[in-house]
């Protein structure tokens, strides 16, 4: 029993802190082990807020895909933003994704959309000529500040993402 008391605090430190130290050292962002807390930055009236929109297009007819994510919209978009697309803000744990090469960005987008189009075909028997991704700027109450602006499209015929966004030269 005395041995347990002696090592108890070391066990707790190892179980709780060791995974977090690993995450800090290697920069992995995955709940609950993250060095970027969910509410880690202040949001005020000048903070840019955005909403993503996915639309499938077949023979010129657009279909809103928000009902075909297979998970709640906020989970799907959070996954897309943090793991696939990246942040538009200068200070963000995801900023490195926008400073990489355009080829690496397109590879990541292609992989995401290839999986997503395969899911749509298998689960919902839906195919599209392309899938457009758009973004609009909103305030804290989701009032529109800027209407949807297209970011790019995944072209199904050649399985490639074509970006409208062109990063500024540094």
C-alpha positions as a Python dict, from the first residue, in 0.01 Angstrom:
ca = {
    (1, 'X'): (0, 0, 0),
    (2, 'X'): (284, 239, 83),
    (3, 'X'): (441, 168, -257),
    (4, 'X'): (113, 265, -427),
    (5, 'X'): (100, 598, -241),
    (6, 'X'): (458, 669, -341),
    (7, 'X'): (402, 610, -714),
    (8, 'X'): (43, 734, -736),
    (9, 'X'): (133, 1093, -828),
    (10, 'X'): (390, 973, -1083),
    (11, 'X'): (128, 750, -1244),
    (12, 'X'): (-119, 1039, -1268),
    (13, 'X'): (146, 1269, -1419),
    (14, 'X'): (238, 1002, -1672),
    (15, 'X'): (-121, 922, -1770),
    (16, 'X'): (-235, 1285, -1800),
    (17, 'X'): (72, 1482, -1902),
    (18, 'X'): (274, 1241, -2115),
    (19, 'X'): (27, 1233, -2407),
    (20, 'X'): (0, 1612, -2401),
    (21, 'X'): (379, 1651, -2396),
    (22, 'X'): (396, 1419, -2699),
    (23, 'X'): (141, 1637, -2880),
    (24, 'X'): (325, 1959, -2797),
    (25, 'X'): (656, 1812, -2915),
    (26, 'X'): (517, 1680, -3246),
    (27, 'X'): (246, 1942, -3312),
    (28, 'X'): (-44, 1704, -3351),
    (29, 'X'): (-387, 1867, -3334),
    (30, 'X'): (-646, 1616, -3224),
    (31, 'X'): (-893, 1639, -2938),
    (32, 'X'): (-837, 1590, -2648),
    (33, 'X'): (-464, 1608, -2704),
    (34, 'X'): (-392, 1946, -2849),
    (35, 'X'): (-178, 2247, -2773),
    (36, 'X'): (-445, 2471, -2935),
    (37, 'X'): (-750, 2489, -2708),
    (38, 'X'): (-1089, 2500, -2877),
    (39, 'X'): (-1163, 2842, -2732),
    (40, 'X'): (-802, 2956, -2727),
    (41, 'X'): (-839, 3292, -2898),
    (42, 'X'): (-1057, 3591, -2839),
    (43, 'X'): (-1335, 3657, -3090),
    (44, 'X'): (-1451, 4015, -3121),
    (45, 'X'): (-1651, 4216, -3376),
    (46, 'X'): (-1346, 4239, -3605),
    (47, 'X'): (-1283, 3862, -3617),
    (48, 'X'): (-1342, 3711, -3961),
    (49, 'X'): (-1599, 3429, -3950),
    (50, 'X'): (-1687, 3207, -4246),
    (51, 'X'): (-1932, 2934, -4347),
    (52, 'X'): (-1837, 2670, -4605),
    (53, 'X'): (-2087, 2534, -4856),
    (54, 'X'): (-2057, 2220, -5070),
    (55, 'X'): (-2270, 2188, -5383),
    (56, 'X'): (-2282, 1902, -5629),
    (57, 'X'): (-2340, 2004, -5992),
    (58, 'X'): (-2478, 1763, -6251),
    (59, 'X'): (-2592, 1881, -6594),
    (60, 'X'): (-2603, 2239, -6465),
    (61, 'X'): (-2832, 2156, -6170),
    (62, 'X'): (-2690, 2236, -5826),
    (63, 'X'): (-2757, 2022, -5518),
    (64, 'X'): (-2680, 2148, -5168),
    (65, 'X'): (-2478, 1868, -5006),
    (66, 'X'): (-2525, 1974, -4642),
    (67, 'X'): (-2775, 1688, -4593),
    (68, 'X'): (-2525, 1435, -4730),
    (69, 'X'): (-2231, 1465, -4492),
    (70, 'X'): (-2316, 1150, -4289),
    (71, 'X'): (-2246, 1349, -3973),
    (72, 'X'): (-2355, 1682, -3826),
    (73, 'X'): (-2258, 1977, -4045),
    (74, 'X'): (-2034, 2135, -3781),
    (75, 'X'): (-1834, 1810, -3741),
    (76, 'X'): (-1796, 1765, -4116),
    (77, 'X'): (-1690, 2125, -4177),
    (78, 'X'): (-1457, 2126, -3875),
    (79, 'X'): (-1288, 1813, -4010),
    (80, 'X'): (-1265, 1963, -4359),
    (81, 'X'): (-1128, 2295, -4233),
    (82, 'X'): (-873, 2157, -3987),
    (83, 'X'): (-756, 1841, -4162),
    (84, 'X'): (-797, 1927, -4531),
    (85, 'X'): (-830, 2294, -4628),
    (86, 'X'): (-644, 2497, -4366),
    (87, 'X'): (-678, 2837, -4204),
    (88, 'X'): (-694, 3178, -4368),
    (89, 'X'): (-576, 3352, -4052),
    (90, 'X'): (-210, 3441, -4001),
    (91, 'X'): (-198, 3303, -3644),
    (92, 'X'): (-343, 2954, -3642),
    (93, 'X'): (-223, 2601, -3569),
    (94, 'X'): (-339, 2518, -3924),
    (95, 'X'): (-164, 2805, -4105),
    (96, 'X'): (117, 2586, -4240),
    (97, 'X'): (-130, 2420, -4477),
    (98, 'X'): (-169, 2740, -4679),
    (99, 'X'): (204, 2804, -4700),
    (100, 'X'): (282, 2468, -4854),
    (101, 'X'): (318, 2408, -5226),
    (102, 'X'): (7, 2423, -5446),
    (103, 'X'): (74, 2062, -5547),
    (104, 'X'): (58, 1939, -5184),
    (105, 'X'): (-264, 2137, -5128),
    (106, 'X'): (-421, 1988, -5443),
    (107, 'X'): (-316, 1635, -5344),
    (108, 'X'): (-489, 1676, -5008),
    (109, 'X'): (-801, 1823, -5170),
    (110, 'X'): (-808, 1547, -5434),
    (111, 'X'): (-780, 1276, -5169),
    (112, 'X'): (-1063, 1431, -4967),
    (113, 'X'): (-1296, 1472, -5265),
    (114, 'X'): (-1219, 1127, -5408),
    (115, 'X'): (-1325, 976, -5075),
    (116, 'X'): (-1627, 1204, -5047),
    (117, 'X'): (-1751, 1133, -5403),
    (118, 'X'): (-1707, 758, -5343),
    (119, 'X'): (-1913, 795, -5023),
    (120, 'X'): (-2188, 989, -5207),
    (121, 'X'): (-2204, 723, -5477),
    (122, 'X'): (-2210, 429, -5235),
    (123, 'X'): (-2438, 568, -4963),
    (124, 'X'): (-2668, 800, -5159),
    (125, 'X'): (-2632, 678, -5521),
    (126, 'X'): (-2534, 1034, -5619),
    (127, 'X'): (-2277, 1133, -5881),
    (128, 'X'): (-2185, 1481, -5998),
    (129, 'X'): (-1994, 1643, -6281),
    (130, 'X'): (-1824, 1856, -6019),
    (131, 'X'): (-1848, 1957, -5654),
    (132, 'X'): (-1811, 2327, -5583),
    (133, 'X'): (-1691, 2457, -5250),
    (134, 'X'): (-1788, 2812, -5158),
    (135, 'X'): (-1744, 3033, -4855),
    (136, 'X'): (-1932, 3332, -4720),
    (137, 'X'): (-1837, 3579, -4454),
    (138, 'X'): (-2076, 3614, -4159),
    (139, 'X'): (-2091, 3797, -3829),
    (140, 'X'): (-2119, 3632, -3486),
    (141, 'X'): (-2495, 3587, -3536),
    (142, 'X'): (-2445, 3428, -3881),
    (143, 'X'): (-2579, 3736, -4059),
    (144, 'X'): (-2430, 3747, -4408),
    (145, 'X'): (-2153, 4004, -4458),
    (146, 'X'): (-2045, 3870, -4797),
    (147, 'X'): (-2242, 3631, -5016),
    (148, 'X'): (-2098, 3294, -5116),
    (149, 'X'): (-1777, 3314, -5314),
    (150, 'X'): (-1648, 3002, -5488),
    (151, 'X'): (-1312, 2873, -5367),
    (152, 'X'): (-1276, 2589, -5615),
    (153, 'X'): (-1427, 2281, -5771),
    (154, 'X'): (-1355, 1910, -5775),
    (155, 'X'): (-1395, 1792, -6133),
    (156, 'X'): (-1518, 1432, -6133),
    (157, 'X'): (-1415, 1342, -6489),
    (158, 'X'): (-1044, 1378, -6413),
    (159, 'X'): (-1058, 1350, -6031),
    (160, 'X'): (-887, 1682, -5971),
    (161, 'X'): (-948, 1988, -5759),
    (162, 'X'): (-920, 2324, -5934),
    (163, 'X'): (-868, 2618, -5702),
    (164, 'X'): (-998, 2966, -5775),
    (165, 'X'): (-798, 3105, -5478),
    (166, 'X'): (-447, 3215, -5569),
    (167, 'X'): (-214, 3276, -5271),
    (168, 'X'): (-29, 3606, -5258),
    (169, 'X'): (342, 3591, -5340),
    (170, 'X'): (563, 3637, -5037),
}
